[in-house]
């Protein structure tokens, strides 16, 4: 009888352990645990997945997406989203071809490309804050305008080569670590410090979490929102240069799909669409999961249609394990 009566107490104890010990771990680190699990499972199924060459390839794929995801996370934190990032990437890549052939042009390429991103972000921010246009419509409009300008400039067929400097940045490595990954981590560290250790970052969280409170404490929500869009645009332009250097060629659709992948990765990494919650590290983990999934299904030799289904299922599972628990 004593053993029977002890069972409920044991169950209650185990339940308390799960609630007090396990749940906080899943809440804060679930996305990272899911990433590690995805890598381990993929490596067990296909050992070539964890080969040095494939890991290096995945890191090179992660760099441009990761940079865009960081910018997207900033915008989502202030209750926005940016559908123009892919178009900004393509436009910056087209700009790069205008300076093809000489490494000495690299500084001008960077300046011109980043200027395009900053200008686009500024327009997006002004439309959202000063004209009260919804983020969806504002950024969709700038995406379409940039696409039209790009096609008019190139006559539908970009010509020229990516400057050698950007080709080396996109494909080169330093002691086995790709240059573009180093750039991504530098960007991530700097912006993580800005977001989590500065007054600007705190204002972003307040603006996104509770706009009414932000106004009551004297925060200029419009300026914070515009700044978030400008940061996103600048990062998208830089990512476009990195991606064009990686693929080695430029067309009018460089970065296609990044607008949706960046939103999915950020949200899956714990950046709340309702604003005011999220981290740079979590957003990067979400981007890494997308890259791992895409690479794994290719390594498994699965059909394209099945790849898309698996990618969607894994996104839902990852979101349910992490995002929902963070509410």
N, C-alpha and C positions, 0 to 999 in steps of 0.2 A: 504493500500500500504506500509506503514511503517513497518508493521509486516512482510510482505512478503520479503521486501528488507533486513530485519534484519536476516533472516534465514541463508543466506550464511555466514554472519559474525559469527553467532553462530556455524555453522558447522566448520568453519575454526578454531575457538577458541577451540572447542572440539578436533579437529584433532591435533592442536598444543599441547594440554594437553597430549594426548596419546603419541605423539612423544617425548615430553620433560620430562614428568613425569612418565608415565607408562612404556615406553620402557626401560629406564635405570633400573627400578626395575626388569623387566622380564629378562633383560640381566644378571644382577648380582645375582639375587635371584630366578630366575625361577625354577631351579632344586629343591630348598628347598620348594618352594610353591607347586610344583608338588608332592613332598614327603608327605607334610602335607595333601594335597587334597586326595591322594591315601589312607592314613591312615583313614581320616574322612569318605570317601565313603565306605571303607571296613568295618569300625565300624558300620556304619548305616545299611549296608546290613546284617552283622552278628555281633551282639553285642559281641559274644564270642571272636571276633578278638582282641578287646581291653582289654581283661581280663588280669589280672596280670601274670598268668601262660603263656599265649600265647606271651605277650610282652617279658617276660624273655626268652622264647624259641627263638623268633626272634633275640633278642640281642646276644644270644649264637651262633646262625647261622651267624650273621653279623660279629662277631669278626674275625674269620680266613679269611673270604672273604675280609673284610675291610683292614686287614693288607697286604694281597696280592695286593689289588687294589692300595694301597699307593706306594708299590714298582713298580708296573706296571706304575703308573703315572710318577714316576721319569724317567723310561726308555722312555716312550712316549714323555716326555718333550724334550729329546735330539734326537727326530726323530727315535726312535727305537721301538721295541716291544719284549716281551719275551714269547715265547710259551712253555718254559721249566718249568714254575713255578709249574704246577701241578705235574710234574715228580719229581721236587725237594721236593715238599710236601710229596709225597709218599715215597721217599727215606729217608727223615728225619724221617718219621714215622716208617719205617722198622728198621732204626738205633736205634730208641727208644726201640724196642722190644729186641734188643741185650743186653739191660741193665735192663731187666724187674725184678720186684720183690722187689727192695730196693729203698727207698727214698734217701739213701745216694748216689745213682748213678745219681741223677738228674743233678748235675753240669756237669758230664761227658757226659750225653745225650745231654744237651744243647750245649756243646762245640763241640761234634762230629757232631751233626745235622747242627749247624750254619756253621761249617767248610765245610760241603758238599755244602751248599748254596753259601758260599763265593767263593769256588773253581769253582763252576758252573758259577757264575756270572762273575768271572775273565776270564774264558775261553770264554764265550759269548762276553764279551767286547773286548778281544784281537782279536777274529775272525772278529768282526765287524770293529774294528779300524785299526788293523795291517795287516789283510789279505783282507780287503774290501769285506768280505762276507755279503750278505744282512742279516738284522736282522731276517727275516723270516726263511731263510735257516739255519743260524747259530744256532738259538735257537731250531729249529725243530730237527737239528742234535743232539744237546746235550740232548734234550728230549728223543730221540730214544736210545742214548747211555746209559743214566741213566736207562731207562726201561730195556734194555738188562742186564746191570750190576745187577739190582735189582732182576730180574728173575733168573740170574745165582747164586746169593748169597742165595736166599731163595728157590731155586728149584721150584719156582712157587707157594709156599705155606708158607707165613711168619708164624713163630711160636713165642710164647712168648706173654707176656702181657704188656700193657702200664704201666710204673711205676706209683705207686699210686699217687705220687706228681702231675703228669700231668693229671691224672684222676680227681683229685680235682680241678686243674686249669681249666679243660675243663667243669666241671659241677657245681663247687661250686660257692657260692655267698657271698658277704660282704654287710650285711644289705639290701639284696634283689638285689644288683647289681652284676651280674656275674663277677668273677675274670677275665675271658678272655676279657670282655668288658673294664674293667679297664686297662688291658694291651694294648688293641687296642688304647684307648684314650691317654695313655702315649706315645705310639709310634707315634700317629698322631700329638700330640702337639710338641714333640721333633723335628720331621721331618718337621713340618710346620714352626717352628722357623728356622731350618736349611735352608729351601727352600726360605722363605720370608724375613729373617732377617740376612742372612750371605752372605759373599762374594762368597762362593761356590754356594749358591742358585742363586745369580745374574748371575754368570758365566754359570750356567745351562740354564737359560732363554735365555741368549745371544747365547750360543752354539746351542740351539734348534731353536731359532728364526731366526738367521742369521749366519751360520757358517763362511761366509766370513768376516763379521764384527768381529767375535770372534778371527779369526787369525790376523786381522789388529791391534787389541788392545792387542795382546800378550797372549790370553787365549789358554791353551793347551786343545783343544777340545777332543783329544784322552783320556786324563786323566779324564776329566769330564765324558765322555761317559762310560769309564770303571768303574768309581766309581758308576755311576747310575746302571749299571748292577750288580755290587757287592752288592749294597744296596738291589736291587730287589731280588737277590738270597738269601741273608741272611734273609730277611723278609719272603720269601716263606718257607724257612726251619723252621723258628719259627712258622709260621702259620700251617705247617704240624704237629708239635708237639701239638699245641692247638687243632687242628681238631681231631687228634687221641685221645686226652684226652676226647674230647666231645663225640665221637662215642663209645669209649671204646674198639674198636677192630682195628686191622691193617690188611690191605691187600695191594696188589700191585697197587691198583688204588685209594688210598686215595687222595682226591682233584680233582678227575676227573671232567673236565668241567670248572675248575677255570681259565684255561688259556684263554678261550674265555670270560667267565663272567667278569674276571678282566679287559680285554680290553674294553668290552662293557660298564662296569660301569664307568671306567675312562673317556672314550670318552663322554658318556652320561652326565657325571658330568662336562664337559667343558674342559677336557684336549685335546688339539688339536693334531690330528695325524700328522699335519705338523710341530709340535714342537713349543716350546717357549711360550706356553700359557696353564694355568691351575692352580688349587689350590688343596691342600690336602682335604680341606673341601668339595669342589665340588665332588672330586673323592669318598669320603666316602658317600656323599648323593646319588650318582649313585649306589653304592653298596647297600645302604639301600633300594632303590627303587626295586632292583632286589629281595631282601629278602622279602619285603612286598608283591610284586606281587606273588612270589612263594607260600608264606604262605596263601595269600588271596584265591587263586584259589583252594588250598587244603581245606581250611575252607568252601568254597562254594560247595565242593563236585563235582567239574567239572572233566570230563574225562581228562586223561593225554594229549591226542592229543589237546584238546581245551585249556589246560593250556599253552602249547607251543605257540599256536596261539595268545592267549591273551597277553602272555609275550612279544612276538615280536611286537604286535600292540602298546602296552604301551611304549616300548622302542622307537619306531619310533615317537610316539606322544611327549614323553618327549624330545627327541632329537630335534624335530622341534620347540618346544616351547623355548628351551634354547640354544642349540648349534648353530643353524643357526643364532640366533639373536646376538650371541657374535662375529660374523665375522666383 
